[in-house]
């Protein structure tokens, strides 16, 4: 009886953790939203690579990413809703590679245009920009850089 109770509790806890970042998006991403910016000094990076997002693991992520004047710029961005979405620079899209990458900052799932300071991070060593739900430890989508 005790084992059954603990097994049931573990299943419920795991289920809640995995669904924490899977609520459907109710945002209308067809209209442009305000730009988010940071007051950190601009990096001297000259990275001119760009990427287009694609959803992963059953999640929807769309839009493009570029680097401009020390900022990571999201354009036409939309994502499935998640309570703890962050942007990472990584060299792959699996959980281990993303968490070994560089977290940049939290990101809004329903703001089409966002400008996020890189804070001096050298982007040259990374192949992907990844949208990750830190709470559920789930990759929502990624943009390969080229």
C-alpha atoms as a printed R data frame, in Angstrom:
    type eleno elety resid chain resno      x      y       z
1   ATOM     1    CA   UNK     A     1  0.000  0.000   0.000
2   ATOM     2    CA   UNK     A     2  2.784  2.394   0.944
3   ATOM     3    CA   UNK     A     3  4.729  1.670  -2.284
4   ATOM     4    CA   UNK     A     4  1.604  2.277  -4.347
5   ATOM     5    CA   UNK     A     5  1.015  5.626  -2.645
6   ATOM     6    CA   UNK     A     6  4.600  6.826  -3.238
7   ATOM     7    CA   UNK     A     7  4.587  5.590  -6.836
8   ATOM     8    CA   UNK     A     8  1.326  7.434  -7.468
9   ATOM     9    CA   UNK     A     9  2.651 10.594  -5.859
10  ATOM    10    CA   UNK     A    10  5.813 10.409  -7.980
11  ATOM    11    CA   UNK     A    11  3.769 10.022 -11.171
12  ATOM    12    CA   UNK     A    12  1.590 13.007 -10.286
13  ATOM    13    CA   UNK     A    13  4.650 15.156  -9.457
14  ATOM    14    CA   UNK     A    14  6.377 14.203 -12.724
15  ATOM    15    CA   UNK     A    15  3.221 14.886 -14.701
16  ATOM    16    CA   UNK     A    16  2.820 18.334 -13.140
17  ATOM    17    CA   UNK     A    17  6.463 19.149 -13.833
18  ATOM    18    CA   UNK     A    18  6.210 18.155 -17.496
19  ATOM    19    CA   UNK     A    19  2.972 20.066 -18.069
20  ATOM    20    CA   UNK     A    20  4.198 23.213 -16.326
21  ATOM    21    CA   UNK     A    21  5.459 24.565 -19.633
22  ATOM    22    CA   UNK     A    22  2.808 23.185 -21.957
23  ATOM    23    CA   UNK     A    23 -0.182 25.498 -21.588
24  ATOM    24    CA   UNK     A    24 -1.436 26.562 -25.013
25  ATOM    25    CA   UNK     A    25 -0.633 30.045 -26.188
26  ATOM    26    CA   UNK     A    26 -3.535 32.458 -26.270
27  ATOM    27    CA   UNK     A    27 -1.527 35.388 -27.610
28  ATOM    28    CA   UNK     A    28 -2.165 36.942 -30.985
29  ATOM    29    CA   UNK     A    29  1.316 37.086 -32.475
30  ATOM    30    CA   UNK     A    30  0.191 38.665 -35.742
31  ATOM    31    CA   UNK     A    31  0.613 42.192 -34.453
32  ATOM    32    CA   UNK     A    32  3.985 43.635 -33.458
33  ATOM    33    CA   UNK     A    33  4.637 44.039 -29.759
34  ATOM    34    CA   UNK     A    34  6.900 46.313 -27.810
35  ATOM    35    CA   UNK     A    35 10.628 45.766 -27.711
36  ATOM    36    CA   UNK     A    36 12.314 44.567 -24.547
37  ATOM    37    CA   UNK     A    37 15.792 45.910 -23.931
38  ATOM    38    CA   UNK     A    38 18.460 45.900 -21.302
39  ATOM    39    CA   UNK     A    39 20.716 48.738 -20.221
40  ATOM    40    CA   UNK     A    40 23.878 46.577 -20.199
41  ATOM    41    CA   UNK     A    41 26.755 47.921 -22.301
42  ATOM    42    CA   UNK     A    42 26.868 46.720 -25.890
43  ATOM    43    CA   UNK     A    43 29.297 43.929 -26.702
44  ATOM    44    CA   UNK     A    44 31.820 44.402 -29.458
45  ATOM    45    CA   UNK     A    45 30.719 41.206 -31.228
46  ATOM    46    CA   UNK     A    46 30.549 41.348 -35.013
47  ATOM    47    CA   UNK     A    47 28.577 38.117 -35.383
48  ATOM    48    CA   UNK     A    48 26.400 38.535 -38.458
49  ATOM    49    CA   UNK     A    49 24.838 35.079 -38.378
50  ATOM    50    CA   UNK     A    50 21.076 34.661 -38.295
51  ATOM    51    CA   UNK     A    51 18.695 31.783 -37.702
52  ATOM    52    CA   UNK     A    52 15.077 30.746 -38.080
53  ATOM    53    CA   UNK     A    53 13.320 29.027 -35.189
54  ATOM    54    CA   UNK     A    54 11.615 25.663 -35.424
55  ATOM    55    CA   UNK     A    55  9.677 23.965 -32.646
56  ATOM    56    CA   UNK     A    56 11.003 20.827 -30.974
57  ATOM    57    CA   UNK     A    57  9.541 18.181 -28.671
58  ATOM    58    CA   UNK     A    58  5.960 18.902 -29.743
59  ATOM    59    CA   UNK     A    59  6.240 22.641 -29.017
60  ATOM    60    CA   UNK     A    60  5.720 25.570 -31.392
61  ATOM    61    CA   UNK     A    61  8.377 28.243 -31.774
62  ATOM    62    CA   UNK     A    62  8.637 30.606 -34.758
63  ATOM    63    CA   UNK     A    63 10.515 33.726 -35.816
64  ATOM    64    CA   UNK     A    64 14.077 34.732 -36.537
65  ATOM    65    CA   UNK     A    65 17.131 35.624 -34.494
66  ATOM    66    CA   UNK     A    66 20.058 37.892 -35.301
67  ATOM    67    CA   UNK     A    67 22.846 39.700 -33.481
68  ATOM    68    CA   UNK     A    68 23.001 43.501 -33.599
69  ATOM    69    CA   UNK     A    69 25.226 45.869 -31.644
70  ATOM    70    CA   UNK     A    70 25.827 43.445 -28.784
71  ATOM    71    CA   UNK     A    71 22.199 42.334 -28.607
72  ATOM    72    CA   UNK     A    72 20.330 39.170 -29.507
73  ATOM    73    CA   UNK     A    73 17.324 40.296 -31.553
74  ATOM    74    CA   UNK     A    74 14.163 38.216 -31.940
75  ATOM    75    CA   UNK     A    75 11.842 39.190 -34.804
76  ATOM    76    CA   UNK     A    76  8.414 37.773 -35.571
77  ATOM    77    CA   UNK     A    77  8.901 35.626 -32.482
78  ATOM    78    CA   UNK     A    78  6.226 33.426 -30.964
79  ATOM    79    CA   UNK     A    79  6.325 30.368 -28.751
80  ATOM    80    CA   UNK     A    80  4.015 28.062 -26.898
81  ATOM    81    CA   UNK     A    81  3.415 29.506 -23.448
82  ATOM    82    CA   UNK     A    82  5.745 28.562 -20.640
83  ATOM    83    CA   UNK     A    83  6.211 30.035 -17.162
84  ATOM    84    CA   UNK     A    84 10.015 29.999 -17.239
85  ATOM    85    CA   UNK     A    85 11.257 30.419 -20.825
86  ATOM    86    CA   UNK     A    86 14.869 31.412 -21.384
87  ATOM    87    CA   UNK     A    87 17.156 31.980 -24.364
88  ATOM    88    CA   UNK     A    88 20.356 29.926 -24.495
89  ATOM    89    CA   UNK     A    89 23.328 29.837 -26.831
90  ATOM    90    CA   UNK     A    90 24.276 26.188 -27.328
91  ATOM    91    CA   UNK     A    91 26.006 23.727 -29.623
92  ATOM    92    CA   UNK     A    92 23.058 21.336 -29.859
93  ATOM    93    CA   UNK     A    93 19.400 21.020 -28.987
94  ATOM    94    CA   UNK     A    94 19.295 18.158 -26.483
95  ATOM    95    CA   UNK     A    95 18.857 18.925 -22.774
96  ATOM    96    CA   UNK     A    96 22.479 18.231 -21.784
97  ATOM    97    CA   UNK     A    97 23.938 20.384 -24.565
98  ATOM    98    CA   UNK     A    98 21.575 23.267 -23.841
99  ATOM    99    CA   UNK     A    99 22.291 23.310 -20.104
100 ATOM   100    CA   UNK     A   100 26.024 23.167 -20.912
101 ATOM   101    CA   UNK     A   101 25.556 26.230 -23.140
102 ATOM   102    CA   UNK     A   102 25.232 29.860 -22.099
103 ATOM   103    CA   UNK     A   103 21.977 31.192 -20.675
104 ATOM   104    CA   UNK     A   104 21.306 34.701 -21.942
105 ATOM   105    CA   UNK     A   105 18.050 35.820 -20.299
106 ATOM   106    CA   UNK     A   106 14.365 35.095 -19.827
107 ATOM   107    CA   UNK     A   107 12.165 35.567 -22.879
108 ATOM   108    CA   UNK     A   108  8.503 36.450 -23.329
109 ATOM   109    CA   UNK     A   109  6.523 33.859 -25.300
110 ATOM   110    CA   UNK     A   110  4.076 36.421 -26.691
111 ATOM   111    CA   UNK     A   111  6.247 39.408 -27.618
112 ATOM   112    CA   UNK     A   112  7.068 39.371 -31.335
113 ATOM   113    CA   UNK     A   113 10.036 41.786 -31.197
114 ATOM   114    CA   UNK     A   114 12.583 41.452 -28.415
115 ATOM   115    CA   UNK     A   115 16.094 42.845 -28.013
116 ATOM   116    CA   UNK     A   116 18.169 41.141 -25.339
117 ATOM   117    CA   UNK     A   117 21.607 42.339 -24.278
118 ATOM   118    CA   UNK     A   118 24.331 39.744 -24.677
119 ATOM   119    CA   UNK     A   119 26.301 41.393 -21.870
120 ATOM   120    CA   UNK     A   120 29.606 40.883 -23.683
121 ATOM   121    CA   UNK     A   121 29.067 37.159 -24.386
122 ATOM   122    CA   UNK     A   122 31.118 35.952 -27.377
123 ATOM   123    CA   UNK     A   123 28.560 34.281 -29.645
124 ATOM   124    CA   UNK     A   124 31.095 32.869 -32.116
125 ATOM   125    CA   UNK     A   125 31.489 29.517 -30.351
126 ATOM   126    CA   UNK     A   126 27.793 28.586 -30.486
127 ATOM   127    CA   UNK     A   127 25.777 26.944 -33.262
128 ATOM   128    CA   UNK     A   128 22.188 27.393 -31.970
129 ATOM   129    CA   UNK     A   129 19.921 29.835 -30.191
130 ATOM   130    CA   UNK     A   130 17.563 27.732 -28.074
131 ATOM   131    CA   UNK     A   131 14.279 28.496 -26.302
132 ATOM   132    CA   UNK     A   132 14.209 26.424 -23.110
133 ATOM   133    CA   UNK     A   133 11.721 26.055 -20.265
134 ATOM   134    CA   UNK     A   134 13.955 25.955 -17.195
135 ATOM   135    CA   UNK     A   135 11.148 24.874 -14.863
136 ATOM   136    CA   UNK     A   136 10.275 21.719 -16.823
137 ATOM   137    CA   UNK     A   137 13.786 21.240 -18.236
138 ATOM   138    CA   UNK     A   138 12.349 21.119 -21.759
139 ATOM   139    CA   UNK     A   139 13.618 22.455 -25.072
140 ATOM   140    CA   UNK     A   140 10.792 24.280 -26.882
141 ATOM   141    CA   UNK     A   141 12.641 25.158 -30.073
142 ATOM   142    CA   UNK     A   142 15.897 26.223 -31.672
143 ATOM   143    CA   UNK     A   143 17.355 28.318 -34.474
144 ATOM   144    CA   UNK     A   144 20.503 26.992 -36.141
145 ATOM   145    CA   UNK     A   145 22.863 29.895 -36.822
146 ATOM   146    CA   UNK     A   146 24.347 30.441 -40.272
